[in-house]
Amino acid sequence: MAGLGMVADLQVSSNCFGGTLFARWKPLLGAKVYEVQICVDSLEEARWRTIKPSPGSKMEIDRLTPGMKVWVRVRGVAKDRIGSWSQPACKIVP
């Protein structure tokens, strides 16, 4: 069975809430939930960590350290299929 494809148009933004980033992406046909990962320090595969899943195509990522550079990536998940990771998006935490 084919995978779900890759999540597209990942955008990470911030506002006046210190320690919080907002991620949004284009919905992926067939995805039931989205797995979201963040990475600090470097883009080494072993440094990515999964945060809570998102049922929709946006997520608030909180409890981050202000001033830290954070990369975010997302992939779609269905019952028996997993999509490819999106291109990482980077933002400095306010």
Buried (B, 14 or more C-beta within 10 A) or exposed (E): EEEBBBBEEBEBEBEEEEBBBBBBBEBBEBBEEBBBBBBBEEEEEEEBEEBEEBEEBEBEBEEBEEEEEBBBBBBBBBEEBEBBBBEBBEBEBB
